[in-house]
Amino acid sequence: MAMEAHVEPASKPIRRLTVLQRPAPIPDAALLTNSAQTTYAKCPRKYLNRYIFGVRKRGTAFNLWFGDVVHKALETYWKARQASGSRVGTREHLEAGLATLPKDADPFVLARLQIMLAAYAARWNPIRCTVLHVELPFDLPLRNPRTKEEHRLYRRAGKIDLILQFANGVVLVEHKTSSEDLSDGGSYQSRLALDEQIAYYHEALESLGMQVTEIIYDVLKKPTLKPIKATPEEKRVYTKITKKNPESRLRAGQFETDETVEDYKSRLAAKILERPEDTIYQIKIPRTSSQRRGARWDIWSRAEIMRFSIENDYFPMASGACFKFGSACEYLEVCKGTDSLDNPNRFEVLQDLHPELGRAQTHEVIPEEDESESEAEGQSVEGD
């Protein structure tokens, strides 16, 4: 017999759904965040599992953890600038951000984080601006672009990373991390130009009475430089002893011992801090009135399709989304019928459907070498 789950609309009594797993009411299912709507767009069944049943895979993929750590550090850096009243950044502001880094992290990962943040401060400290808002939350009615009628089920919700005041106006800044090629004309920048998240936030700020003059994607490129490992004994090749070189030594590019954290950090700093602009990209995204008008209809139309799914208990699988860059969706085995959302060893029930809004739970981190999520899935600094 199927169990029932409940979804609480924004302005209607709780509606019952004949679904399989979760019997408890989930009031936050009526909040339409960017993450929720993009999840539905990728696969309605994944949306059902994640945002209606409120179940997700245990553990946090390393890339997502890394992005969350960077996000928290940047939030603290900008809040320190805001609290100081200074229009430029200082060493103290950077130190505030560095202090948030987890002390129990792998020391080599910690070194990468520290140098990335130092590069970020080197890029932003000299830029004069006033910090208006850091991590600005919003919870707003979702309105029909033509009739202005409120949506029957959903409200718009999210949290905007940063809003700055420059001499020429208000600038919306969104943080990201990535390992991709971030150069002009590359696929990453092309995707950012079409990213629905920034359209979602832009419309929210307009509803809050803020006229945005510019949008910047603040993208931190993850260092590709890896710690040097000792060459395995069986692969070591030594130079021949000659009169000119009386001592035999390892051939160039081979090493007796692993690199220390201190040496790795120094090597990383020498490469990155010399040109921080090659690590911290400030990508400006133009938005035309036509794009903004289209975004309003996109958001509304998707909400209507999602409402249809809820009212008709219809959440089809999108088989094309089962694998991405070689990695399987976390719910693949459930959809195949070989596992269940009730499996406590694999899945956990969330008490908060939208931890990205600031009420995050703590989860075990899947080690970098063992992470099951794809690199592409974990590149963004997740946020709504």
N, C-alpha and C positions, 0 to 999 in steps of 0.2 A: 504494500500500500504506500502510495506517495505521501511524503510529508509536505507540509506547507511552509512557505516563507512569506513574509509580509514586507511590503514597501510602503512607506508613508509619503504620499504626495504632498506638495507644498501647501495646498489649500483644500484637500479632500480627506475623507476618512481613509483609514488604512485599507488598502485593497489586498485581497488574498490571491496568491498565485499557487497553482498546483505545480510545484517544483519538488525536487527530490530530497534536498538535504537539510536545509536550515529552518527550524521552526520559530526562531526568535525574531521580533520586529527589528528592522534596521532603519531607523529614522534618517540617517545620513544618505540613504540610497537616493533621496530626492535632491541631493546636491550634485550638480553637473560640473565637475572639474574638467580641466583639459585632459588629465590622465584618463578619466572615465570615458570621455567621448572618443578619444583616440583609440582606447582599448576596444570599444564597441566597433569602431570603423575597421580595425584589423580583424576582429573575430567576435561576433555577437555571443558565441558560446563562452569565450574567455571572459567577456564582460559579465555574463551570468555567474560564472564561478567566482570571479574576483569581487564584483560590486553588488551582487544580489545575495549569493550565499555567503559572501565575506570570507572566502577561504583562499589561502595562498600557500605556496611551497615554503617549507621551513628553510631558514637560513637566508643570508643576503649575499648575492653574487659579489665577488671582489670589486668589479668595476662600479657597481652601484654604491658599495660601501665607500670606495675611494671618492666618488663624486659627492656623496653626502658629507664626508670629512672636509673636502675642499669648500663645499657650500657653507658649512658652519663657520669655517675660518674666515671666509670672505664676509659673511654676515657680521661677525665680530669686528673685523677690520673697519667696516663702514659704520657700524654703530659707535666705535671709538672715535672716528672722525666726526660723526654727528654730535656726539656728546662734548667734544672739545670745542666745537664751534669754529674750527679751523677750516679754511677753504682749500688747504693743501694737506697731503698726508705726511706723516712723520714716522720716525723709527718706533715711537711708542705705539702707534696704531698698528704697525706690522707686528710688534711683540704681542699685542693683544690677540691678534689672529693666530699667531704661532702657539700661544698658550692653550688653544683649544685642541691641538692635535693630540691624539691618543698616545699616551706614554708607553702603553704596552704593545704598540704596533711593531711589526718587523722593522728593525733599525734601518735597513736599506730602503724600505718603503717610506719610512719617516724622513729620511734624507731627501728623497724625491719630493715629498710634500713641502718640506722646508724651503728647498731651492725654488720650487714653483711659486710659493707665496712671496719669496724675496723678489723674484722676477715681476710678480704682480704689483708689488709695492713700488718697484723701480719704474714701472710703466705708469702707475696711477698717481703716485705721490706728487709729482710736479703739476698735475692737472688741477687748475683752480675751478672749484664748483662748490655749491651748497648742497648738502645732503638733506633732501626733503623727507624721504621715507626709506626704511630698510625693512624688508619682509612685510610688505603691506598686505593685510588680508582683506578679502572682500566677500560678501554674501549678498547678492543682488537679484532682483526679479529678472527672469528671462522673458523678454517681450517680443511679440511679433513685430518685425521691422515695419510693416505697413499699418496694422491696426493698433499697435501698442498694447494689445491684450497680453496679460500675463499667461505664461505657460501653465497648463493644467497640472503638470507633475513636477517639473524641474525648476530649480533656482541655480543661477550661476555662482560658483564659488572658486576661490583660488587664493594664491599668495604670490605677490609680485616681488621679485628680488630687490630691486633698487630703483629709486626715482631721484634724479639729480636736477638741480637748477643751474643752468649755464646762462651766460649773458644773452644768448639768443633764444632761450626758452627752456621748456621742461623736456628732459630726456629719460626715456624708459630704458633700463639696462637689465638684461637677462644673462645669468651666468651659465656657462656650459664647460664641460671638459671633453676632450676627444683625443684619440690617437691618430686620426685621419690626417690627410694632407689638407691644410687649411688655406692654401694659397688662393689668390684671386683666380676666378674662372674654374675652380675645382668643383667637384660634385657636392662637397660639404657645404660650401657657401651657396650653391644653387638650391640645395634643400632648405637651408635657413630662410632664403627669400620666400619660400612657400610654406614655412612652418606655421601651423595653425595656432600654436601656443601664443605667439606674439600677437596674432590677430585677436585672440581671445582676451588677452590682457589689455590691448589697446582699447578695445570696446568697453572693458570694465572701467578703465581710467576715465574715458569720456563720460560714462554714466556717473562717475564720482565728481564730475565737474573739472577735470584736469585736461587741458589742451596739450597734447603731446606734439612736440615739434620734431623729435628725432628718436629713432629706436636703435639701440646698439646691442649686438650680441657680443658679450664679453667672454671669449673662448680661451680656455687654458689648454694648451697642448701638452699632453702627457710626455714626459721625457722618454726617449727610446733608448738612451744609453743604459746598459745593464752592468751590474757589478762583474768584475773579472773573476773567473774561476780558475783554479789550478788545473793545469793540463794533466789529464789522466796519465799515469805511469806508462801504460802501453802505447801511448801516442806521442811520448816525448822524443824529440830529436835533438841531439847535442852536436855542437860544432866540433870540427876536428882540431886537434892540437897541432899548432904550427909554431915556428920560431917567432912569428909576429904575434900570435895569440897562444901563449903557452898554457892557458887554462881553458878547459872545455866548458861550454855554457849552453843553456837552452837556446834553440834557434829563436829568432825574432818572432814575436807573436805568441810565444808559449811562456807559461808561468809556473814557478815552483809552488806558490801558495795562493790562497784566495785573497782577493783585495780586501783591505779593511774598510770599515764604514767611513772612517775619516778620510781615507784616500779616495774612496768613491765619491763622497760628498764634495771634496775639493775638485775632482775632475768634472763633476756635474756642474758645479758653480762656475768653473772656468769656461765651460761651453755655453751655458745658458745666460749668465748674468752679463756677459760681454755684449749680447744682443737680446735683451728681454723681449723686444718686439717680435722675435721669431718664436716665442713661446706664448706670449699674451697677445691675442688678436682682438682688436676692437672693430667688429664688422658692422657697418651701418646698413640698415635695412630700410629702403624707401617704401612708403605706403601711400598709394594713390586713393582718391575718393572712391573710385570704382572698385578697388580691392577691398576697401573697408565696407562698402555697401554689400559686396559679395560675401564677405566674411560674416556679416550679420545674418544673411539668409542661410549660409552654410550651417551656422550654429543652431539656428532655429529649426531648420529642416532635419538635421540629424537628431535633435531632441524629439521631434515628432516621430521619426522612425523608431527611436528607442522607446518612446511611449507605446507605440504599436506593439513592439516586442513584449513589453511588460503586460499590457492589457490582454494580449492574446497568448501569453505564455509560449512565445515562439522565439527561440534564440538559435538560429542555424549555425552550424560549424562552417568556418571558412578554411577549407582544406589547404589552400595556398599559404596559410599563415602557420601551419603546423611546424614548419622548419624555416629558420632564417639564418643565413650564413653558416649553415651546417649544424646549428643547435636546435634542439627540439623545444617546443612549447612546454611549459611546466605542467600543463593539463593533458598532454598527449595521451598518456596511459589511461587517464580517466575517460577520455573520449573513445578510446579503443575498447574500453570495457575490461581492461586488465588491471585496473587499480580503482580506488574509490576516494572521494573527498573525505570520507570518514577515517582514512588511514592516518593515525596520529604520528606515525614515524615519518611520514612524508609531508603532511599538510598541517596547517594550524588555522584556527578560526580567529579572525580579527575582531577585536572589540571596537575598533575604530576603522571605518572603511577608507578614510582619507588621512593617513598619518602625515602625508606631505603638507597638510595644512597646519602642522605644528604640534601635533599630539602623538608623535612617533613612538612606537614600541621598540624595545631593544631586541636584536636578533643575532644569532650566531653568524659570523662571517665565513663564507666559503673561501678557503685559501686561493690565492691567485692562480696557482697551477692546477687547481682542481675545480675551478668554477665551471658550472654547467651552462650559464647564460653566455650568449655570444658577446664578443667585443662590441659589436654594433648596438646590442640591446643596452649595454651599460655605459654608453659614451656620454649621455647627457647627465647634467646635474639635475636629477629629478626634482620637479617642483610644480606646484600648481598655484 
